[in-house]
Amino acid sequence: MATTSEAPETTQEEQAVLSLNAAFQTYVRQMPQDTKKAAQPEIAKFVRWVGADRLIDTIIPSEIGEYNEIFGAKTATRDATERLSAVKLFLTFLKKKDHIEVNLAQHLRLRKSRTSASKAIGIPNPTRSIRLTQSGYNEMTKQLASLQEERVKIIGDIQRAAADGDVRENAPLEAAREAQGMAMGKIQEIEATLKVAVIIDGKNQDSNRVHIGSKIELTEISTDKTVKYQLVEPNEANPLASKISIVSPVGSAILGHMLGDEVKVKTPRGQQVYKISKTS
């Protein structure tokens, strides 16, 4: 009698479309105790990231690739293999039990070269600090939050596009995937920058000398015209906000100079001479 009552439950569990959280709970119950302690937190992180209430048959390969890019890249120098292998085994289990049709596990793999991949999307060297103004740090934080919201929207766009017709000739799907790649590249770049950011404290700087974070006024000697800038690191540069980089022609020329100095700068109009008329 007990056997008869248990059989339908097992069949239903294996055949029904589960939420990701339900699939996670099913997987955890059958895991050996000696591996559960280490693997369970990693799989739980994956479940939270994708969405616990998502039906597992709606998860698409690009999402797995995105997860790999984010969490695989961050741990590439430590124990990425162990961390990602726990999730990979979970995805393998879902395919083996026919909960999903596509083998999503094959899209979860380590990057071959973290250095080259980081350079390709402009991720800062993690051993080098980046000096930011407080306003620059705040602006990057807001931009990161906006991009993360955009990433969630793009995932929805991808899901809708993937469900509409032949994915081999699906322009909306390709466009959504391209937008996803661009958003993720920018998210990784900002996250890496904020991780090594050091907020500039102008109180400890000589106010008469031009340094990173200085707000300056330059007077062009030949025309007596004045321009106002703030000198910042390349990551924060924004000409529209009058923030110029220390590696720009003007920025590199005036960095380290004193109030009242006259500095020669090579510009598209030829060599110009500027006087540092104000600095703070």
DRENDREN-416359 format. One record per atom (N, C-alpha, C, CB): x, y, z. Coordinates in steps of 0.001 Angstrom, whole numbers, padded with zeros to 6 digits, always signed. Each point is the difference from the previous one (the first is absolute). Glycine has a CB too. Layout:
% DRENDREN-416359
XYZ/...
//
This chain:
% DRENDREN-416359
+000831-001204+000000/-000831+001204+000000/+000861+001247+000000/-001798-001237+001208/+002868+001185-000376/+000921+001133+000096/+000678+000234-001338/+000376-000474+002437/-000034-000630-003110/+000690+000123-001288/-000907+000656-001042/+001371-002041+000546/-002642+001679-000527/-000960+000558-000959/-000179+001502+000188/-001171-002201-000053/+001139+002662+001332/-000216+001427+000273/+001230+000831-000312/-001627-000627+001763/+002820+000033-001689/+001225+000748-000233/+000316+000144-001487/+000838-000817+002194/-001252-000157-003011/+000365+000016-001421/-000502+001224-000751/-000026-002453+000085/-001277+002852+000063/-000473+001186-000722/+000750+001257+000405/-002235-001059-000169/+002578+001166+001491/+000704+001187+000478/+001366+000118-000670/-001208-000164+002199/+001929-000940-002318/+001316+000022-000628/-000101+000367-001473/+000787-001720+001630/-001771+001110-002301/-000185+000281-001425/-000355+001462-000228/-000735-002364-000359/-000140+002905+001180/-000415+001388-000132/+001173+000937+000230/-002300-000621+000747/+003124+000290+000234/+001133+000862+000311/+000997+000025-001145/-000313-000485+002425/+000484-000669-003091/+000976-000084-001074/-000526+000617-001297/+000917-002065+001063/-002271+002006-001266/-000537+000439-001269/-000498+001440+000015/-000608-002343-000419/+000178+002856+001554/-000564+001336+000067/+001081+001052-000239/-001757-000824+001593/+001316+001982-002117/+000914+001115-000166/+000158+000675+001359/-000671+000332-002445/+001853-000424+002996/+000254+000504+001346/+000495+001433-000030/+000515-002314+000744/-000735+002997+000357/+000679+001277+000187/+001453-000311+000323/-002126+001174+000813/+002977-000192-000989/+001416-000235+000263/+000223-000353+001462/+000605+001583-001842/-001344-000942+002736/+000156-000295+001426/-000455-001424+000324/-000338+002433+000518/-000761-002871-001142/-000477-001365+000236/+001009-001019-000525/-002384+000800-000142/+002967-000509-001012/+001018-000892-000554/+001221-000046+000901/-000820+000491-002310/+001176+000660+002867/+001124+000087+000930/-000249-000875+001230/+000485+002337-000808/-001689-002239+001364/-000338-000798+001183/+000030-001494-000313/-001413+001889+000845/+000926-002241-002040/+000027-001408-000421/+001437-000507-000105/-002161+000332-001250/+003007+000490+000669/+001401-000392-000185/+000712-000144+001342/+000021+001171-002218/-000253-000223+003110/+000673-000014+001306/-000367-001246+000794/+000006+002503+000009/-001263-002927-000102/-000452-001166+000774/+000747-001270-000375/-002237+001057+000176/+002697-001141-001435/+000673-001241-000420/+001530+000120+000064/-001958-000490-001488/+002469+001632+001947/+001450+000182+000059/+000614-000727+001191/-000274+002209-001122/+001460-002758+000963/+000707-000605+001135/+000342+001067+001034/+000945-001787-001509/-000999+001430+002767/+000242+000961+001066/+001400+000609-000057/-001609-001270+001390/+002590+000504-001844/+001378+000500+000012/+000249+001083-001057/+000715-002233+000839/-001583+002315-001849/+000164+001040-001024/-001038+001110+000120/+000956-001728-001502/-002023+001467+002240/-001102+000965+000088/+000425+001313+000651/-001580-001914+000129/+002375+001841+000925/+000360+001204+000753/+000718+001027-000860/+000152-001394+002042/+000761+000935-002897/+000767+000926-000829/-000777+000441-001240/+002089-001083+000822/-002854+000152-001396/-000662+000294-001274/-001291+000790+000153/+001001-002068-000875/-001735+001841+001938/-001318+000607+000148/+000023+001534-000058/-000631-001975+001360/+001560+002659-000660/+000018+001470-000079/+000262+000532-001402/+000783+000015+002334/+000072-000717-003095/+000308+000449-001357/-001210-000139-000918/+002390-000652+000351/-003101-000449-000218/-001195-000201-000825/-001084+000986+000416/+000565-002444-000297/-000684+002700+001596/-000991+000960+000493/+000267+001392-000564/-000259-001350+002102/+001532+001711-002223/+000359+001304-000583/-000454+000070-001459/+001988+000173+001558/-001787-001264-002273/-000429-000061-001399/-001517+000132-000109/+001981-001446-000541/-002697+000764+001425/-001470+000030-000001/-000501+001422+000254/-000069-002392+000817/+000676+003080+000154/-000408+001382+000300/+000273+000910-001186/+000462-000383+002434/+000677+000170-003097/+000405+000866-001113/-000951-000136-001190/+002383-000195+000753/-002736-001041-001098/-000900-000234-001134/-001433+000357+000360/+001511-001820-000816/-001900+001488+002068/-001373+000240+000443/-000618-001287+000492/-000229+001883-001624/-000026-001967+002927/-000472-001246+000602/-001329-000473-000576/+001194+000647+002064/-002051+000289-002486/-001329-000373-000500/-000028-000285-001504/-000956+001384+001818/+002098-001224-002484/+000050-000272-001447/-000257-001476-000285/+001624+001895-000300/-002414-002179-000704/-000154-001380-000449/+001282-000413-000711/-002527+000251-000229/+003012-001433+000539/+001329-000367-000480/+000053-000151-001519/+000389-001138+002172/-001532+000895-002817/+000035-000129-001460/+000023+001351-000706/-001218-002151+000230/+001214+003256+000545/+000105+001341-000604/+001425+000538+000073/-002383+000440+000626/+003280-001157+000042/+001394+000444+000106/+000693-000258-001337/+000054-000481+002508/+000689+001467-002990/+000624-000104-001320/+001524+000004+000137/-001988+001156-001055/+002694-001700+000063/+001463-000119+000065/+000732+001313+000265/-000227-001893-001542/-000261+003005+000969/+000711+001267+000181/+000020+000438+001458/-000658+000647-002311/-000365-001016+003076/-000011+000321+001428/+001085-000780+000743/-002465+000477-000135/+002649-001729-000256/+001048-000806+000621/+001365+000580-000356/-001465-002064-000095/+001616+002461-001161/+001249+000627-000410/+000261+001290+000757/-000277-001019-002242/-000782+001773+002482/+000136+001251+000751/+000428-000275+001436/-001750+001061-001452/+001142-002071+002062/+000378-000376+001367/+001463-000427+000046/-002369-000709+000480/+002775-000044-001495/+001385-000441-000089/+000953+001190-000098/-000767-002113-001104/+000388+003106+000289/+000839+001182-000182/+000178+000753+001311/-000781+000171-002370/-000297-000020+003114/+000038+000792+001229/+000731-000730+001114/-002143+001077-000665/+001678-002267+001000/+000537-000692+001171/+001241-000826-000325/-002301-000069+000924/+002416-000395-002151/+001213-000713-000390/+001179+000932-000083/-001375-001633-001243/+001169+002829+000666/+001095+000964-000154/+000478+000502+001344/-000914+000675-002211/-000014-000446+003128/+000379+000559+001294/+000829-000968+000834/-002063+001369-000065/+001878-002650-000168/+000699-000979+000831/+001050-000786-000781/-002046-000172+001396/+002426+000681-002564/+000901-000753-000871/+001358-000260+000622/-001174+000989-001913/+001596-000163+002863/+001303-000201+000607/-000101-000764+001326/+000781+002106-001107/-001954-002496+001495/-000183-000703+001285/-000572-001390-000228/-000357+002194+001168/-000885-002403-000769/-000571-001353-000114/-001216-000005-000913/+000831-000537+002298/-000701+001161-003458/-001129+000078-000934/-000473-001377-000435/+000858+002194-000788/+000071-003108+000589/-000378-001342-000460/-000965-000658+000971/+002207-000221-001148/-001878+000275+002439/-000856-000616+001011/-001342+000708+000103/+002036-000702+001251/-002002+002047-001331/-001235+000766+000146/-000959-000255-001164/+001273+001747+001265/-000738-001696-002472/-000853-000160-001162/-000382-001457-000254/+001067+002021-000957/-000214-002945+001388/-000301-001416-000241/-001243-000437+000762/+002435-000440-000361/-002693+001054+001513/-001200-000337+000770/-001252+000353-000793/+001251+000381+002154/-001242+000795-002784/-001133+000421-000826/-000090-000858-001256/+000218+002347+000877/+000938-002671-001439/+000019-000812-001218/-000598-001376+000254/+002028+001237-000784/-001712-001843+001919/-000566-001311+000338/-001505+000091+000193/+002162-000652+001074/-002627+001767-000526/-001438+000221+000176/-000702+000060-001360/+000446+001245+002155/+000138-000501-003091/-000577+000097-001337/+000048-001341-000733/+000684+002404-000078/+000385-003150+000293/+000110-001336-000593/-001102-000915+000524/+002484+000304-000229/-002762-000188+001524/-001071-000779+000630/-001356+000310-000638/+001305-000023+002150/-001566+001317-002400/-001275+000393-000597/-000169-000599-001400/+000066+002128+001334/+001024-002156-002097/-000066-000587-001347/-000165-001518+000083/+001436+001873-000896/-000711-002489+001809/-000061-001459+000144/-001400-000461+000381/+002408-000015+000669/-003090+000823+000137/-001352-000341+000443/-001070+000494-000987/+000813+000099+002374/-000356+000445-003507/-000909+000489-001045/-000880+001157+000463/+000002-002285-000945/+000468+003044+001925/-000718+001208+000406/+000204+001119-001020/+000261-000660+002413/+000867+000608-003117/+000291+000983-001048/+000431-000747-001254/+000675+001760+001710/-000952-001160-002863/+000343-000640-001267/+001428+000315-000442/-002403+000118-000633/+002877+001087+000981/+001329+000445-000418/+001008-000268+001117/-001022+001777-001490/+002195-002242+001129/+001053-000234+000989/+000660+001336+000370/+000401-002345-000918/-000953+003015+001908/+000502+001315+000403/+001379-000078+000642/-002351+000733+000319/+002707-001894+000202/+001283-000152+000683/+001181+000293-000915/-001055-001692+001474/+000901+001433-002769/+001112+000207-000929/+000337+001480-000182/-000667-002099-001165/-000222+002984+001590/+000244+001439-000129/+000654+000584+001257/-001967+000146-001544/+002255-000997+002492/+000637+000440+001243/+001422-000540+000015/-002224+000058+001248/+003170+000808-001569/+001398-000425-000038/+000886+001197+000336/-000514-001792-001735/+001746+001488+002135/+000928+001055+000388/+000545+000714-001216/+000598-001281+002044/-000278+002536-001864/+000623+000766-001067/+001442-000476-000152/-001504+002010+000446/+001972-002070-001696/+001361-000469-000241/+001039+001006+000433/-000851-001328-001886/+000541+002598+001729/+000980+001031+000337/-000696+001181+000621/+001488-000744-001858/-001371+000865+003155/-000647+001109+000678/+000636+001324-000399/-000567-001510+001908/+001886+001508-002093/+000705+001248-000305/-000457+000583-001324/+001963-000814+001294/-001988-000034-002355/-000390+000496-001310/-001460+000398-000030/+001732-001440-001030/-002601+000688+001729/-001418+000336+000020/-000229+001309+000738/-000583-002433-000088/+001311+002663+001169/-000147+001230+000762/+000422+001198-000817/+000384-001265+002097/+000717+001115-002844/+000463+001107-000829/-001004+000324-001084/+002354-000648+000465/-003000-000410-000991/-000914+000210-001116/-001173+000885+000384/+000664-002211-000898/-001137+002146+002145/-001137+000816+000404/+000417+001109+000946/-001476-001971-000294/+002771+002196+000423/+000475+001144+000759/-000050-000149+001504/-000722+001318-001879/+000797-002548+002387/-000033-000194+001446/+001332+000405+000594/-001662-001868-000236/+001653+002704+001291/+001247+000471+000596/+000811-001127+000619/-001103+002173+000426/+002410-001952-000348/+000891-000933+000685/-000361-000023+001483/+001858+000421-001688/-002218-001613+002238/-000436-000072+001393/+001093+000346+001010/-001609-001717-000723/+002874+001782+000282/+001084+000334+000924/+000261+001496+000050/+001011-002225-000447/-001702+003006-000383/+000222+001439-000056/-001240+000739+000478/+001610-000299-001904/-001438+001223+002843/-001132+000790+000472/-000312+001105-001003/+000602-000507+002398/-001857+000911-002429/-000449+001081-000865/-000577+001108+000864/-000469-001609-001896/+001002+002799+001742/-000456+001130+000804/-001190+000671-000661/+002324+000341+000870/-003407-000210-000113/-001220+000619-000495/-000428+001125+000929/-000694-002168-001067/+000071+003173+000489/-000628+001020+000838/-001257-000606+000613/+000919+001903-001437/-001432-001295+002499/-001213-000527+000623/-001170+000048-000974/+000832+000740+002247/-000917+000348-003016/-001096+000109-000972/+000135-001056-001094/-000163+002465+000468/+001406-002741-000882/+000224-001023-001009/-000376-001381+000497/+001815+001391-000934/-001482-001678+002187/-000343-001285+000607/-001518-000155+000076/+002146+000031+001334/-002820+001044-000903/-001464-000043+000112/-000651-000206-001363/+000125+001499+002004/+000411-000842-003022/-000561-000117-001341/+000173-001420-000539/+000486+002433-000406/+000677-003041+000649/+000221-001374-000453/-000934-000971+000714/+002392+000562-000484/-002634-000324+001766/-000905-000859+000760/-001415+000062-000562/+001413+000339+002038/-001857+000870-002389/-001331+000159-000600/-000065-000674-001369/-000293+002168+001238/+001357-002020-002017/+000038-000606-001324/-000040-001520+000099/+001291+001969-000858/-000599-002523+001855/+000010-001448+000193/-001398-000508+000325/+002376+000118+000791/-003082+000587+000106/-001356-000405+000358/-000926+000046-001219/+000378+000857+002336/-000210+000170-003161/-000817+000129-001205/+000277-001134-000986/-000020+002486+000314/+001297-002835-000477/+000359-001082-000917/-000505-001351+000493/+002015+001300-000681/-002006-001497+001993/-000491-001260+000551/-001502-000141-000226/+001824+000048+001724/-002548+001071-001632/-001432-000022-000309/-000210-000287-001484/-000457+001629+001875/+001304-001036-002702/-000084-000218-001436/+000279-001460-000347/+000701+002375-000387/+000262-002997+001107/+000333-001401-000257/-001208-000899+000226/+002370+000454+000667/-003129-000185+000385/-001198-000795+000289/-001017+000160-001131/+000390+000263+002489/-000549+000955-002973/-000942+000253-001101/+000442-000727-001268/-000562+002244+000994/+001866-002216-001260/+000513-000650-001211/-000229-001508+000048/+001728+001807-000225/-001565-002400+001405/-000254-001439+000143/-001442-000317-000399/+001716-000150+001858/-002641+001020-001443/-001399-000186-000391/-000180+000126-001498/-000709+000881+002208/+001414+000082-002821/-000068+000173-001457/+000515-001244-000723/+000296+002480+000288/+000802-003055+000247/+000576-001199-000609/-000976-001172+000082/+002305+000807+000603/-002933-000959+000552/-000952-001102+000184/-001171+000121-000966/+000656-000150+002410/-001175+001367-002566/-001137+000198-000906/+000409-000211-001456/-000998+001618+001636/+002194-001125-001993/+000461-000153-001372/+000299-001457-000329/+000936+002308+000093/-000373-003041+000888/+000340-001407-000219/-001242-000859-000193/+002058+000328+001362/-003159+000113-000771/-001241-000770-000108/-000761+000307-001284/-000129-000028+002480/+000648+000952-003263/-000715+000451-001191/+000719-000456-001272/-000862+001988+001283/+000496-003127-001792/+000494-000449-001299/+001363-000650+000037/-001317+001788-000964/+001925-001871-000222/+001284-000663-000217/+001128+000870+000538/-000911-001172-002038/+001639+000668+003050/+001063+000790+000628/+001162+000246-000958/-000656-000949+002215/+000749+000177-003308/+001100+000189-000944/-000194+001249-000848/+000330-002469-000052/-001572+002913-000102/-000294+001205-000768/-000901+000904+000831/+000234-001255-002195/+000272+001654+003320/-000792+000764+000956/+000748+001291+000329/-001030-002123+000964/+000733+003189-001691/+000696+001274+000182/-000186+000576+001398/-000298+000423-002422/-000927-000438+002991/-000169+000521+001362/+000844-000752+001029/-002306+000683-000629/+002444-002005+000430/+000803-000791+000922/+001468+000401-000082/-001628-001895-000215/+002126+002053-001014/+001397+000397-000177/+000257+001386+000584/+000120-001408-002070/-001070+002314+001872/+000136+001353+000528/+000021-000016+001522/-001161+000909-002026/+000287-001730+002620/-000052-000085+001462/+001280-000605+000555/-002489-000223-000107/+003019-000772-000579/+001252-000618+000449/+001167+000979-000105/-000868-002242-000717/+000870+003040-000345/+001055+000995-000157/-000081+001045+001107/-000015-000370-002484/-001222+000804+002797/-000191+000969+001080/+000427-000593+001336/-001894+001046-001270/+001628-002336+001449/+000397-000684+001228/+001513-000007+000157/-002048-001426-000145/+002753+001141-000942/+001459-000025+000048/+000582+001359+000327/-000026-001846-001641/-000536+002888+001052/+000484+001352+000262/-000255+000410+001445/-000407+000583-002395/-000790-000897+002892/-000334+000352+001379/+000895-000731+000992/-002362+000414-000704/+002592-001706+000448/+000819-000778+000920/+001451+000459-000022/-001535-001937-000321/+002026+002306-000863/+001373+000514-000072/+000163+001253+000831/+000227-000967-002274/-001213+001863+002196/+000064+001244+000757/-000174-000258+001492/-000890+001235-001986/+000011-002161+002344/-000196-000343+001415/+001293-000530+000603/-002421-000514-000444/+003085-000396-000258/+001247-000566+000510/+001074+001073+000136/-000581-002196-001055/+000624+003103+000092/+000996+001069+000046/-000226+000913+001202/+000189-000096-002495/-001445+000490+002730/-000305+000895+001120/+000226-000712+001330/-001680+001221-001421/+001244-002480+001516/+000190-000749+001245/+001481-000129+000334/-002121-001263-000439/+002938+000990-000585/+001444-000132+000224/+000606+001334+000422/+000093-001855-001691/-000584+002955+001119/+000507+001327+000355/-000354+000351+001438/-000206+000710-002391/-001054-000917+002760/-000438+000337+001351/+000711-000856+001058/-002226+000680-000942/+002571-001907+000549/+000658-000901+000950/+001371+000517+000428/-001227-001903-001039/+001923+002584+000120/+001349+000482+000317/+000031+001526+000159/+000956-001959-001255/-002147+002580+001320/-000066+001461+000064/+000446+000539+001367/-001868-000070-001668/+002581+001174+001613/+000392+000736+001194/-000538+001426-000154/+002110-001439+000360/-002918+001871+000594/-000593+001338-000079/+001063+001045+000315/-002269-000909+000661/+002376+001898-001536/+000994+001062+000178/-000411+000924+001145/+000586-000114-002453/+000335+000347+003347/-000229+000929+001105/+000833+001248-000241/-000478-001900+001617/-000173+002945-002130/+000708+001227-000338/+000574+000740+001193/-001482+000161-001925/+001006-000495+003128/+000478+000700+001191/+001477-000262+000271/-002297-000149+000934/+002781-000977-001399/+001400-000357+000249/+000927+000411-001139/-000810-001900+001368/+000281+002651-002339/+000784+000404-001161/+000348+001485+000075/-001112-001789-001372/+002205+002151+000743/+000394+001409-000107/-000965+000687-000963/+002457-000539+000473/-003233+001490+000026/-001018+000643-000828/+000596+000875-001092/-001511-000048+001955/+002808+000373-001859/+000651+000823-001021/+000639-000830-001115/+000413+001704+001758/-000439-003011-001607/+000592-000881-001016/-001102-000809-000682/+002163-000141+001317/-002042-000071-002621/-000999-000753-000757/+000197-001495+000241/-000104+001823-001758/-000941-002496+002228/+000054-001432+000266/-001302-000625-000476/+001542+000336+001991/-001640-001642-001954/-001235-000672-000388/-001114+000440+000939/+001283-001988-000914/-002354+002464+000341/-001114+000521+000784/-000033+001515+000058/+000091-002059+001329/+000997+002719-001732/+000053+001467+000036/-001020+000616-000947/+002425-000123+000587/-003055+001192-000118/-000843+000817-000858/+000826+001227-000368/-002190-000833+001076/+002379+001031-002372/+000936+001023-000451/-000646+000946-001003/+001876-001594+000388/-001294+002765-000476/-000382+000965-001031/+001252+000347-000784/-001913+000941+001405/+001842-001104-002732/+001136+000289-000856/-000312+001226-000855/+000658-002447-000034/+000332+003280-000111/-000139+001179-000861/+000922-000157-001192/-000601+001471+001969/+000026-001417-003185/+000799-000096-001210/+000705+001337-000216/-001587-001718-001015/+002896+001698+001006/+000795+001225-000048/-000286+000819-001260/+001769-001157+001330/-001912+000510-002483/-000151+000728-001266/-001350+000684-000152/+001555-001622-000996/-002596+001086+001659/-001350+000559-000175/-000602+000529+001296/-000315-001579-001876/+000920+001252+003005/-000494+000370+001325/-001329-000700+000349/+001150+002215-000273/-001500-003247-000497/-001207-000765+000306/+000291-000994+001129/-000807+000251-002392/-000207-000528+003189/+000182-000933+001113/-000868-001242-000184/+000536+001927+001520/-000038-003032-001044/-000756-001258+000011/+000147-000617+001384/+000355-000375-002506/-001389-000359+002916/+000010-000641+001319/-000095-001513-000171/-001076+002040+001057/+001918-002756-000311/+000034-001457-000058/+000152-000579+001398/+000992+000097-002305/-001313-001395+002398/+000414-000798+001151/+000851-001134-000545/-002090+000591+001370/+003222-000819-000759/+000945-001003-000473/-000315-001343+000657/+001777+001775-000356/-002003-002806-000456/-000416-001304+000533/+000744-001130-000715/-002278+000942+000565/+002116-002159-000038/+000534-001195-000653/-000813-000270-001275/+000772-000969+002244/-000197+000216-003202/-000716-000274-001259/-001378-000610+000190/+002195-000306-001041/-002370-000545+002060/-001284-000661+000226/-001120+000987+000289/+001237-001964+000854/-000895+003122-000323/-001003+000977+000412/-000135+001155-000990/+000479-000614+002359/+000402+000679-003345/+000011+001137-000927/-001343+000169-000706/+002452-000345-000329/-002904+001583+000243/-001262+000340-000657/+000071+001451-000456/-001292-001680+001412/+001703+001916-002654/+000154+001371-000492/-001268+000831+000134/+001694-000852-001573/-002866+000212+001444/-001252+000739+000108/-000218+000550+001407/-000947-001441-001798/+001576+000818+002782/-000075+000472+001384/+001273+000731+000390/-001523-001903+000569/+002365+002240-001569/+001274+000726+000211/+000975-000795+000853/-001239+002151-000191/+001152-003482+000106/+000955-000862+000688/+000963-000554-001048/-001689-000605+001829/+002962+000985-001731/+000978-000450-000993/+000974-000990+000636/-000206+002196-001235/+000678-003116+000402/+000877-001067+000479/+001429+000499+000197/-001441-001672-001174/+002145+001041+002098/+001407+000326+000236/+000891-000438-001151/-000415-000208+002436/-000130-000598-003365/+000795-000413-001161/-000369+000797-001256/+000179-002294+000995/-001127+003228-000856/-000342+000868-001121/+001123+001016-000208/-002483-000297+000456/+002554+000938-001620/+001068+000983-000226/+000065+001088+001062/-000244-000449-002405/-000897+001034+002731/-000012+001059+001014/+000269-000575+001386/-001617+001318-001397/+000938-002430+001720/+000145-000587+001331/+001418-000426+000313/-002326-000751-000175/+002971+000068-000778/+001372-000462+000234/+000981+001162+000081/-000551-002122-001185/+000230+003226+000481/+000909+001150-000001/-000034+000772+001314/-000311+000159-002458/-000869-000050+003074/-000122+000844+001202/+000157-000786+001301/-001502+001488-001301/+001401-002824+001241/+000096-000808+001221/+001324+000258+000715/-001464-001759-001045/+001386+002112+002315/+001193+000232+000809/+000481+001435+000014/+000611-002295-000496/-001156+003129-000401/+000420+001404-000037/-000667+000805+001111/+000339-000184-002477/+000215+001378+002719/-000466+000859+001093/-000898+001117-000530/+002096-000518+001291/-002873+001081-000408/-000831+001151-000307/+000887+001131-000525/-001689-000677+001779/+001305+001257-002898/+000779+001076-000607/+000957-000457-001075/-000197+001165+002117/+000456-002464-002218/+000907-000503-001028/-000599+000173-001395/+000926-001648+001648/-000055+001848-002622/-000396+000007-001399/+000458-001319-000627/+000148+002555-000131/-001069-003203-000558/+000257-001354-000509/-000274-000049-001494/-000596-000998+002237/+001506+000382-002979/-000184-000175-001436/-000741-001310-000251/+002109+001324-000493/-003136-001254-000375/-000826-001170-000298/-000135-000147-001512/-001266+000266+002181/+001498-001484-002687/-000197-000276-001420/-001474-000290-000239/+002359-000903-000234/-002985+001691-000627/-001421-000156-000307/-000163-000117-001511/-000672+001314+002071/-000543-001682-002546/-000236-000048-001453/+000248+001347-000682/-001677-001797+000403/+001598+002878+000374/+000243+001330-000566/+001476+000381+000046/-002298+000662+000697/+003104-001607-000249/+001420+000300+000164/+000343+000147+001471/+000034+001128-002235/+001182-000713+002516/+000429+000138+001398/-000627+001250+000623/+002179-001181-000528/-002813+000986+001701/-000620+001101+000716/+000654+000134+001375/-002186-000352-001243/+002141+001557+001782/+000547+000253+001329/-001143+000399+000926/+002245+000709-000968/-002349-001440+002070/-001045+000270+000986/+000636+000390+001331/-001558-001623-001153/+000896+002520+001845/+000413+000347+001366/-001009-000601+000966/+001115+002157-000772/-000592-002809+001815/-000879-000578+001020/-000407+001149+000919/+001119-002328-000111/-002327+002858-000127/-000443+001201+000719/-000709-000303+001314/-000205+001107-002190/-000417-002296+002278/-000657-000387+001248/+000121-001501+000175/-001612+001937-000164/+001686-002375+001402/-000008-001419+000288/-000553-000235+001394/+001960-000357-001528/-002671-000733+001704/-000542-000339+001315/-000142-001507+000120/-001219+002201+000114/
//
